[in-house]
Amino acid sequence: MLDLCGQHAIPSRVDDLSLTEAHRADEAFCTGTMGELVSVTEIDGRVIGDGSPGPLTKRLSELYSELTAREGVVLISG
């Protein structure tokens, strides 16, 4: 995600957040190797933003999908 942000002029940083900062976020998401990108709409019972995936989360998800379609390797299990 950090590389995608850099490639598309989306400001990003790596930092520790306090729980208070997380609660005040406009939007939040989690990402991982296998999980792609998943919106976080609630933390400890508190709604983040308006409770739905935000525009930045949607944009990064689209960029990630485009990247994997273009450069990903198809794995076939059998």
N, C-alpha and C positions, 0 to 999 in steps of 0.2 A: 504494500500500500504506500509506503514511503516513497518508493521509486515512482509509482504511478503519480503521486502528488507532485513530485519534482518534475516529471515529464510534462505535466499539464498545468504548471504554475499554480497549484493549489497549496496554500501555506500549510505547513505541517511542522511538528516538533515531537521529540520524545521527552517525556517528563513524567514525574510522579504527580498524581492528582489527589487532593484531599477528598474525602467523602462529600464535603460541602461543595467543592468545585464540581464534582460529578453531578450532584443534585441540581446545580444551577445551569447545567449544560443545555444548549439549544437542541442538540441531538447527540447520540452516541452510537457506536457500533463496536463489535468485536470481530477480529479476523484471525485466521490461522491457516496452516498449510492445507488442511482438508476441509475446513469449514467455510472457505471463501469469505464472505462478508455478511454479517448478520446484524440487523438493527437491534439496539437495546432501547426499549421504550419505558423501562421501569427499573429503578435501583432501590432496593430495600423498601419496596412498596410505594415509592414516590415516582410519579410520572415524569419522564424526561421530555422536554419540549411539549408538543401537543399530544404525545402518546402514540405517534405513528412515525415511520421512517422519514427522516428529513431529506431535503433536497441534496445535500452533500453526500449523504449515505447512498441515495439513489444514483447519483452521478458516479461515485466511485465503484458501485456495483456494476454499472454499465461499462465503465472503462475496464474493469477486471474481466468481465465476460468477453469483451472484444479482444483483450489480450490473450486469454486462454483459447479462444476460438482461432486466433491467428498463430499463436506460438506453442500451444499446449500439445502434449503427447497423449494420444488415445491409448488407454490401457484396456485390454480385453482379457477378462478372466474366463477360465473355463475349466 
